[in-house]
């Protein structure tokens, strides 16, 4: 005979483990479900749909198939908030015991989700933060796949750190909060079952700043060398010839030297304080102007012969520094088509930092083959350094649109076990997805901007954007005459003060629309984009549009 004591059920454990998993309405193979809403009341709508049992599996929602546009159609594109679209990730959390009853929302210490790059798996990249600052996508080891994302919490749980107050800035994989919601599902006509959902807003923005020098691929360096013509670049490269030693002949620059001047002005080699220009400036100081070659009877005149070493002028760096203003005007005139290197001689200002030029009128620039090779290397290195510095500190968007830019969502939940220790459990990942570009034409939604009536344009004063002009700028602006074409002839800044210029927003809006339509029609001659650029449709005047 069995005693009554043995028939008595064992007391329930005080700390059943939480187990996040796919919700009951998810389809086969789905983990965390995604739900799209096209209005800013998406939180209320989601809660109402959850409580009324109208949530659908991810694959059953229409957008999952219809939003496969663009170059890659393997996974759906998730729209951005600027497209006025919002997504909520949802999973279910149950007790990890027989029958998996609904987990008590009051026992959920915290819950959240992470967005990972790549297909679901241990090698997916995590978006890492260090002391609150984004470090970009990084691959974590397989031992961290299901670990605590917060480094401080992880070390605290393992006894490697003592509790700190206040807590240090967050470091680890970036997380977003999820909220517990107790709801019910209908099991039959007369029976319902309690369910605990975890839901959270899925953010699709963010960026990180590149830190340190960015490595430039070797292919990019080769492309940089192609920017300039031989002998200053590798474009149209050939074996060295005697004429290559004369980039400036009789005071007139050849095309390759004109290109070189443009690159040197871009890198501001005249700035002695820039350490990136040090090697380039040293080489330019060793390349000098000389008098034209002397004739040696009875030999004919040799235009590419040895220069007149007795008539040495300033070096190239001194010429660039002393004649910078004149060189800028010379280069701008050639770029605008008002002059050409063959008809416009090199400009020489009278002095360079108080040192008069001694270069004769008929001058050549002498360049050795060794100097040309070194110049090509230094210009390529300078371009590489400029690209690296430009990338340093550049904000890179978190979600790109490349072939490998596939993402998924993984939820997690934290709870306290019977010993009072904090535990974490990870749920099943969502179906993979891509993220659309901010300018994706398929996801642009029209926004109505009602233009003013003509009689509204002359009402009131210009009380729109106020532009504050310092005195030096106001002096120039007030000298502009309203005549066409614009020229000097205005009243000027007679009071000698700063000015505040206020613009009428309705007038500026209409002017911007008119100018935009003119430019689009002009460029349509070359681009042929008019059928895709403007859609003008007649419509009935609504109440707000009636005169």
C-alpha positions as CSV (number, residue, x, y, z in Angstrom):
1,X,0.0,0.0,0.0
2,X,1.3,3.4,-1.0
3,X,1.3,6.0,1.7
4,X,-0.5,9.3,1.2
5,X,2.9,11.1,1.7
6,X,4.2,9.5,-1.4
7,X,1.2,10.4,-3.4
8,X,1.5,14.1,-2.5
9,X,3.0,16.1,-5.5
10,X,6.4,17.7,-5.0
11,X,6.4,21.4,-4.3
12,X,6.8,23.6,-7.4
13,X,10.3,24.9,-8.0
14,X,10.7,28.5,-7.1
15,X,12.6,29.4,-10.2
16,X,11.5,27.7,-13.4
17,X,13.8,28.8,-16.3
18,X,12.5,31.2,-18.9
19,X,12.4,29.8,-22.4
20,X,11.9,32.3,-25.3
21,X,10.7,30.6,-28.5
22,X,8.6,31.2,-31.6
23,X,5.1,32.4,-30.8
24,X,2.2,30.0,-31.3
25,X,1.0,31.8,-34.5
26,X,4.4,31.6,-36.2
27,X,4.8,29.5,-39.3
28,X,7.0,26.5,-39.8
29,X,10.7,27.3,-39.4
30,X,10.0,30.8,-38.1
31,X,11.5,32.0,-34.9
32,X,11.0,35.6,-33.8
33,X,8.2,37.1,-36.0
34,X,8.3,40.6,-37.6
35,X,5.3,42.8,-38.0
36,X,5.1,45.9,-40.2
37,X,3.0,49.0,-39.6
38,X,2.7,52.1,-41.9
39,X,1.6,54.7,-39.3
40,X,3.1,56.1,-36.1
41,X,0.5,54.4,-33.9
42,X,2.1,51.1,-34.4
43,X,2.5,50.3,-30.7
44,X,-1.2,50.6,-30.0
45,X,-2.1,48.6,-33.1
46,X,0.3,45.8,-32.2
47,X,-1.1,45.5,-28.7
48,X,-4.6,45.5,-30.0
49,X,-3.8,42.8,-32.5
50,X,-2.0,40.7,-29.9
51,X,-4.9,40.8,-27.4
52,X,-7.5,40.1,-30.1
53,X,-5.6,37.2,-31.6
54,X,-5.0,38.8,-35.0
55,X,-1.2,38.5,-35.2
56,X,0.1,36.7,-38.2
57,X,3.2,34.7,-39.1
58,X,5.9,36.6,-40.9
59,X,5.5,34.7,-44.2
60,X,1.7,35.3,-44.1
61,X,2.0,39.0,-44.2
62,X,1.8,40.6,-47.6
63,X,5.0,42.7,-47.3
64,X,7.1,39.6,-46.9
65,X,6.8,38.8,-50.6
66,X,5.9,42.2,-52.1
67,X,8.9,44.1,-50.6
68,X,11.5,42.0,-52.6
69,X,12.7,44.8,-54.9
70,X,16.0,46.1,-56.2
71,X,19.1,44.2,-57.1
72,X,18.7,41.4,-54.5
73,X,15.3,39.6,-54.2
74,X,16.4,36.7,-52.1
75,X,15.1,38.3,-48.9
76,X,12.5,41.1,-48.2
77,X,13.7,44.7,-47.8
78,X,12.7,46.3,-44.5
79,X,11.8,50.0,-45.0
80,X,13.2,52.8,-42.9
81,X,11.4,55.1,-40.5
82,X,11.8,57.9,-43.0
83,X,9.6,55.8,-45.3
84,X,7.0,56.0,-42.4
85,X,7.2,52.3,-41.9
86,X,7.9,50.6,-38.5
87,X,8.6,47.1,-37.5
88,X,8.0,45.2,-34.2
89,X,9.8,41.9,-33.3
90,X,7.8,39.4,-31.3
91,X,8.5,36.1,-29.6
92,X,6.9,34.0,-26.8
93,X,8.4,33.2,-23.5
94,X,7.3,30.1,-21.4
95,X,8.4,28.2,-18.4
96,X,11.0,25.5,-19.3
97,X,8.9,22.8,-17.7
98,X,6.3,20.2,-18.7
99,X,3.6,21.8,-20.9
100,X,5.5,25.1,-21.2
101,X,3.0,27.3,-19.3
102,X,3.1,31.1,-19.8
103,X,6.0,32.7,-18.0
104,X,5.0,35.2,-15.4
105,X,5.7,38.7,-16.8
106,X,6.5,39.9,-13.3
107,X,9.4,37.6,-13.1
108,X,11.0,38.9,-16.3
109,X,13.9,41.0,-15.0
110,X,14.6,42.4,-18.5
111,X,14.3,41.4,-22.1
112,X,15.7,42.7,-25.3
113,X,16.7,42.0,-28.9
114,X,19.9,42.3,-31.0
115,X,20.2,42.7,-34.7
116,X,23.0,40.7,-36.3
117,X,24.6,40.8,-39.7
118,X,24.6,37.6,-41.7
119,X,22.6,34.4,-41.7
120,X,21.6,33.0,-38.3
121,X,24.6,31.2,-36.8
122,X,27.5,31.6,-34.4
123,X,29.6,33.5,-37.0
124,X,27.1,36.2,-37.6
125,X,28.6,39.7,-36.9
126,X,27.5,41.7,-33.9
127,X,27.1,45.5,-33.7
128,X,29.5,46.3,-30.9
129,X,29.7,49.3,-28.5
130,X,32.6,50.3,-26.3
131,X,31.8,52.6,-23.5
132,X,28.6,53.7,-25.3
133,X,30.3,54.5,-28.6
134,X,29.6,52.3,-31.7
135,X,32.6,50.3,-33.0
136,X,30.8,48.8,-36.0
137,X,30.2,45.2,-37.0
138,X,32.5,42.6,-35.4
139,X,32.7,38.9,-35.5
140,X,32.4,37.3,-32.0
141,X,33.7,33.8,-31.1
142,X,31.3,30.8,-30.9
143,X,31.6,30.9,-27.1
144,X,29.9,34.3,-27.0
145,X,27.0,33.3,-29.3
146,X,24.6,32.7,-26.4
147,X,26.5,34.7,-23.7
148,X,25.4,37.8,-21.9
149,X,25.7,40.7,-24.4
150,X,26.6,43.3,-21.6
151,X,30.3,42.8,-20.8
152,X,29.9,44.3,-17.3
153,X,27.0,41.9,-16.5
154,X,28.9,39.0,-17.9
155,X,32.0,39.5,-15.8
156,X,29.9,40.3,-12.8
157,X,27.9,37.0,-13.1
158,X,31.2,35.0,-13.4
159,X,32.6,36.7,-10.3
160,X,35.4,38.5,-12.2
161,X,34.2,41.9,-11.2
162,X,32.8,43.5,-8.1
163,X,29.6,45.5,-8.3
164,X,30.2,49.1,-9.2
165,X,28.1,52.2,-8.5
166,X,27.4,53.9,-10.8
167,X,27.7,51.2,-13.4
168,X,30.3,51.8,-16.1
169,X,29.3,52.9,-19.6
170,X,27.8,50.1,-21.7
171,X,30.2,47.9,-23.6
172,X,29.2,44.9,-25.6
173,X,26.7,44.0,-28.3
174,X,24.1,46.7,-28.7
175,X,20.6,45.7,-27.4
176,X,17.1,47.1,-27.7
177,X,14.4,46.6,-25.1
178,X,11.5,44.2,-25.3
179,X,8.4,44.3,-23.2
180,X,6.3,41.5,-21.7
181,X,2.6,41.3,-22.6
182,X,0.2,38.7,-21.1
183,X,-2.4,37.6,-23.6
184,X,-4.5,34.6,-24.5
185,X,-4.9,32.2,-27.4
186,X,-7.9,30.2,-28.2
187,X,-7.2,26.4,-28.0
188,X,-10.8,25.4,-28.8
189,X,-14.4,26.8,-28.7
190,X,-14.5,26.6,-24.9
191,X,-10.8,26.7,-23.9
192,X,-8.2,29.5,-23.9
193,X,-4.6,29.4,-22.9
194,X,-2.5,32.2,-21.3
195,X,0.5,33.3,-23.3
196,X,3.4,35.7,-22.5
197,X,4.7,37.7,-25.5
198,X,7.9,39.6,-25.7
199,X,7.7,42.5,-28.2
200,X,10.0,45.4,-29.1
201,X,10.5,48.0,-31.7
202,X,13.1,47.1,-34.3
203,X,15.3,50.1,-35.0
204,X,16.8,50.3,-38.5
205,X,19.1,53.3,-38.1
206,X,22.5,54.1,-36.6
207,X,26.1,54.6,-37.7
208,X,29.6,54.5,-36.4
209,X,32.6,56.6,-37.0
210,X,35.7,55.1,-38.5
211,X,38.7,55.4,-36.1
212,X,42.3,55.4,-37.2
213,X,43.8,55.2,-40.6
214,X,41.8,53.1,-43.0
215,X,43.8,50.6,-45.2
216,X,43.6,51.5,-48.9
217,X,43.6,48.5,-51.3
218,X,46.4,48.2,-53.8
219,X,43.9,48.4,-56.6
220,X,42.9,51.9,-55.3
221,X,46.5,53.0,-55.3
222,X,46.8,52.0,-58.9
223,X,43.7,53.9,-59.8
224,X,45.1,57.0,-58.0
225,X,48.2,56.8,-60.2
226,X,46.0,56.8,-63.3
227,X,44.7,60.3,-62.4
228,X,47.7,62.0,-63.9
229,X,49.3,61.8,-67.3
230,X,52.8,60.5,-67.8
231,X,55.4,61.4,-66.5
232,X,53.5,62.5,-63.3
233,X,51.1,59.6,-63.4
234,X,50.8,56.2,-65.0
235,X,48.1,57.2,-67.5
236,X,49.5,56.7,-71.1
237,X,52.7,55.4,-69.5
238,X,55.6,54.7,-71.8
239,X,59.4,54.5,-71.8
240,X,61.2,57.6,-70.8
241,X,61.9,60.1,-73.6
242,X,63.9,63.3,-73.7
243,X,60.8,65.5,-74.0
244,X,59.5,64.1,-70.7
245,X,62.2,66.1,-69.0
246,X,60.6,69.3,-70.1
247,X,57.1,69.6,-68.5
248,X,57.4,73.4,-69.0
249,X,58.9,74.5,-72.3
250,X,59.6,78.2,-73.1
251,X,57.4,79.3,-70.2
252,X,54.4,77.3,-71.4
253,X,53.1,74.3,-69.5
254,X,52.4,71.0,-71.2
255,X,49.1,69.2,-70.4
256,X,50.6,66.8,-67.9
257,X,52.1,69.7,-65.9
258,X,48.7,71.5,-65.8
259,X,47.1,68.3,-64.4
260,X,49.9,68.2,-61.8
261,X,49.3,71.7,-60.7
262,X,45.7,70.9,-60.1
263,X,46.6,68.0,-57.8
264,X,49.2,69.9,-55.9
265,X,46.7,72.7,-55.3
266,X,44.1,70.2,-54.1
267,X,46.6,68.8,-51.5
268,X,47.6,72.3,-50.4
269,X,51.3,71.6,-50.7
270,X,51.9,75.3,-50.0
271,X,50.8,74.6,-46.4
272,X,54.1,74.0,-44.6
273,X,52.3,73.0,-41.4
274,X,50.7,69.9,-42.9
275,X,53.0,66.9,-42.1
276,X,51.4,64.9,-44.9
277,X,53.1,67.3,-47.4
278,X,56.6,67.1,-45.9
279,X,58.1,64.6,-48.3
280,X,56.3,66.1,-51.3
281,X,57.5,69.6,-50.5
282,X,61.1,68.4,-50.1
283,X,61.0,66.9,-53.6
284,X,59.4,70.0,-55.1
285,X,62.1,72.1,-53.6
286,X,64.7,70.1,-55.6
287,X,63.0,70.7,-59.0
288,X,63.9,74.1,-60.5
289,X,63.3,76.3,-63.4
290,X,66.2,77.0,-65.8
291,X,66.9,79.1,-68.8
292,X,66.1,77.6,-72.2
293,X,68.9,75.4,-73.7
294,X,71.7,77.4,-75.4
295,X,72.5,76.8,-79.1
296,X,75.9,75.3,-79.8
297,X,77.0,76.1,-83.4
298,X,77.3,74.4,-85.7
299,X,74.7,72.0,-84.2
300,X,71.1,72.9,-84.7
301,X,69.1,74.2,-81.7
302,X,68.1,71.4,-79.4
303,X,64.9,72.3,-77.5
304,X,65.2,69.2,-75.2
305,X,69.0,69.5,-74.6
306,X,70.8,70.4,-71.4
307,X,69.3,73.5,-69.7
308,X,71.3,76.6,-69.2
309,X,72.7,75.7,-65.8
310,X,73.9,79.3,-65.3
311,X,70.4,80.7,-65.4
312,X,68.8,78.8,-62.5
313,X,65.5,80.2,-61.3
314,X,63.4,79.4,-58.3
315,X,62.5,75.8,-57.4
316,X,58.9,74.5,-58.0
317,X,57.9,74.8,-54.4
318,X,59.0,78.5,-54.1
319,X,57.1,79.3,-57.3
320,X,53.9,77.6,-56.0
321,X,54.2,79.4,-52.7
322,X,55.1,82.8,-54.1
323,X,52.7,82.9,-57.1
324,X,49.8,80.9,-55.5
325,X,47.2,83.5,-56.2
326,X,48.2,84.0,-59.8
327,X,48.4,80.2,-60.3
328,X,44.9,79.8,-59.0
329,X,43.6,82.4,-61.5
330,X,45.6,80.7,-64.3
331,X,44.3,77.3,-63.5
332,X,40.7,78.5,-63.1
333,X,40.8,80.2,-66.5
334,X,42.0,77.0,-68.2
335,X,39.3,74.9,-66.3
336,X,36.6,77.4,-67.5
337,X,37.8,77.2,-71.1
338,X,38.9,80.9,-71.2
339,X,42.5,79.9,-71.8
340,X,44.7,76.9,-72.5
341,X,48.2,75.8,-71.4
342,X,49.5,76.2,-75.0
343,X,48.4,79.9,-75.2
344,X,48.6,81.1,-71.6
345,X,52.2,81.2,-70.1
346,X,52.9,80.3,-66.5
347,X,52.2,83.2,-64.2
348,X,55.0,84.6,-62.1
349,X,54.4,87.1,-59.4
350,X,57.0,89.8,-58.8
351,X,58.0,88.6,-55.4
352,X,57.8,85.5,-53.2
353,X,57.9,86.4,-49.6
354,X,59.9,89.5,-50.3
355,X,62.4,87.6,-52.5
356,X,62.4,88.8,-56.1
357,X,62.3,86.2,-58.9
358,X,65.5,85.9,-61.0
359,X,64.1,83.5,-63.5
360,X,64.4,84.7,-67.1
361,X,61.4,85.3,-69.3
362,X,62.2,82.3,-71.5
363,X,62.3,79.4,-69.0
364,X,62.1,75.6,-68.8
365,X,61.3,73.3,-66.0
366,X,63.9,70.5,-65.9
367,X,62.8,67.1,-64.5
368,X,65.0,64.0,-64.3
369,X,63.7,60.5,-64.8
370,X,64.5,59.7,-61.2
371,X,62.7,62.8,-59.9
372,X,59.6,61.9,-62.1
373,X,59.5,58.3,-60.7
374,X,59.8,59.6,-57.1
375,X,57.1,62.2,-57.8
376,X,54.7,59.6,-59.0
377,X,55.2,57.6,-55.8
378,X,54.8,60.6,-53.5
379,X,51.7,61.8,-55.2
380,X,50.1,58.4,-55.0
381,X,51.1,58.1,-51.3
382,X,49.7,61.6,-50.7
383,X,46.4,60.6,-52.3
384,X,46.3,57.5,-50.2
385,X,46.9,59.5,-47.1
386,X,44.2,62.0,-48.0
387,X,41.7,59.2,-48.5
388,X,42.6,57.6,-45.2
389,X,42.3,60.9,-43.4
390,X,38.9,61.6,-45.1
391,X,37.7,58.2,-43.9
392,X,38.9,58.8,-40.4
393,X,35.9,60.0,-38.4
394,X,33.5,59.5,-41.3
395,X,30.1,58.3,-40.2
396,X,29.4,54.9,-41.8
397,X,25.7,53.8,-41.8
398,X,24.9,50.7,-39.9
399,X,22.8,49.0,-42.5
400,X,24.2,48.9,-46.0
401,X,22.8,47.4,-49.2
402,X,25.6,45.2,-50.4
403,X,25.4,41.6,-51.4
404,X,26.4,40.3,-48.0
405,X,24.3,42.8,-46.0
406,X,21.7,40.3,-44.7
407,X,20.4,40.7,-41.1
408,X,18.3,38.9,-38.6
409,X,16.9,39.5,-35.1
410,X,17.6,37.4,-32.0
411,X,15.7,38.0,-28.7
412,X,16.8,37.3,-25.2
413,X,15.3,37.4,-21.7
414,X,16.9,37.7,-18.2
415,X,15.4,36.2,-15.0
416,X,16.5,35.2,-11.5
417,X,16.8,31.6,-10.6
418,X,16.0,30.1,-7.2
419,X,19.4,31.1,-5.9
420,X,18.8,34.8,-6.8
421,X,21.4,34.7,-9.6
422,X,20.6,36.4,-12.9
423,X,20.3,34.2,-15.9
424,X,19.8,34.8,-19.6
425,X,18.2,32.7,-22.3
426,X,18.2,33.4,-26.0
427,X,15.3,32.8,-28.4
428,X,15.1,31.6,-32.0
429,X,16.3,34.1,-34.6
430,X,13.9,35.7,-37.1
431,X,13.8,35.1,-40.8
432,X,16.7,36.9,-42.6
433,X,16.0,40.3,-44.2
434,X,17.7,43.2,-45.9
435,X,17.4,46.9,-45.2
436,X,16.4,49.4,-47.9
437,X,18.3,52.5,-48.9
438,X,17.0,55.9,-47.7
439,X,16.5,56.9,-51.3
440,X,14.9,53.6,-52.5
441,X,12.4,54.8,-55.1
442,X,10.1,51.8,-54.5
443,X,9.5,52.8,-50.9
444,X,9.0,56.5,-51.2
445,X,5.5,57.5,-50.0
446,X,3.9,60.8,-51.1
447,X,3.8,63.7,-48.7
448,X,1.3,66.5,-49.4
449,X,2.7,70.0,-49.1
450,X,0.0,72.6,-49.9
451,X,1.4,75.6,-51.7
452,X,0.0,79.1,-50.9
453,X,-2.4,81.0,-53.1
454,X,-1.0,83.9,-55.1
455,X,-2.8,86.5,-52.8
456,X,-1.1,84.9,-49.8
457,X,2.3,85.7,-51.1
458,X,1.9,89.5,-50.5
459,X,0.3,89.2,-47.1
460,X,2.4,90.0,-44.0
461,X,6.2,90.4,-43.7
462,X,9.0,88.1,-44.4
463,X,9.1,86.2,-41.1
464,X,10.6,82.9,-42.1
465,X,14.2,81.8,-41.8
466,X,16.5,84.6,-40.4
467,X,20.0,84.7,-41.9
468,X,22.5,86.6,-39.8
469,X,25.3,88.1,-42.0
470,X,28.5,89.3,-40.4
471,X,29.7,92.8,-41.4
472,X,32.3,91.5,-43.9
473,X,29.7,89.4,-45.7
474,X,27.0,92.1,-45.5
475,X,29.4,94.6,-47.1
476,X,29.5,92.3,-50.2
477,X,25.8,91.3,-50.3
478,X,24.5,94.8,-50.1
479,X,26.7,95.8,-53.0
480,X,24.9,93.5,-55.4
481,X,22.6,95.3,-57.8
482,X,19.1,93.8,-58.4
483,X,19.6,94.2,-62.2
484,X,20.2,91.3,-64.6
485,X,22.9,90.1,-64.9
486,X,23.8,90.8,-61.3
487,X,26.7,93.2,-60.8
488,X,28.0,95.7,-58.3
489,X,25.8,98.8,-58.0
490,X,23.8,98.3,-54.8
491,X,23.6,100.8,-52.0
492,X,26.2,99.0,-49.9
493,X,26.5,98.7,-46.1
494,X,26.2,102.4,-45.3
495,X,25.7,101.9,-41.6
496,X,28.6,99.5,-41.3
497,X,26.7,97.0,-39.1
498,X,25.8,93.3,-39.3
499,X,22.6,92.5,-41.0
500,X,19.7,90.0,-40.5
501,X,18.0,88.9,-43.6
502,X,14.6,87.2,-43.2
503,X,13.0,85.2,-46.0
504,X,9.3,84.5,-46.7
505,X,8.9,80.7,-46.6
506,X,6.0,80.6,-49.1
507,X,8.0,82.6,-51.7
508,X,11.1,80.5,-51.1
509,X,9.1,77.3,-51.5
510,X,7.6,78.4,-54.8
511,X,11.0,79.7,-56.1
512,X,12.6,76.4,-55.2
513,X,9.9,74.5,-57.1
514,X,10.2,76.6,-60.2
515,X,14.0,76.4,-60.2
516,X,13.9,72.7,-59.7
517,X,11.6,72.2,-62.6
518,X,13.8,74.3,-64.9
519,X,16.9,72.4,-63.9
520,X,15.2,69.0,-64.3
521,X,14.0,70.0,-67.8
522,X,17.4,71.2,-68.8
523,X,19.3,68.1,-67.6
524,X,16.6,66.0,-69.3
525,X,18.4,66.8,-72.6
526,X,21.4,64.7,-71.4
527,X,19.9,62.3,-68.9
528,X,16.4,61.6,-70.3
529,X,15.0,61.2,-66.8
530,X,11.9,63.4,-67.1
531,X,9.4,60.5,-67.2
532,X,10.7,59.4,-63.8
533,X,11.5,62.8,-62.3
534,X,8.1,64.6,-62.2
535,X,4.6,63.2,-62.0
536,X,2.1,66.0,-62.5
537,X,-1.5,64.9,-62.4
538,X,-4.7,67.0,-62.5
539,X,-7.0,66.6,-59.5
540,X,-10.2,68.1,-58.1
541,X,-9.6,70.9,-55.7
542,X,-10.2,69.9,-52.2
543,X,-11.5,72.1,-49.4
544,X,-8.0,73.3,-48.6
545,X,-7.2,74.1,-52.3
546,X,-10.2,76.1,-53.2
547,X,-9.7,79.8,-53.9
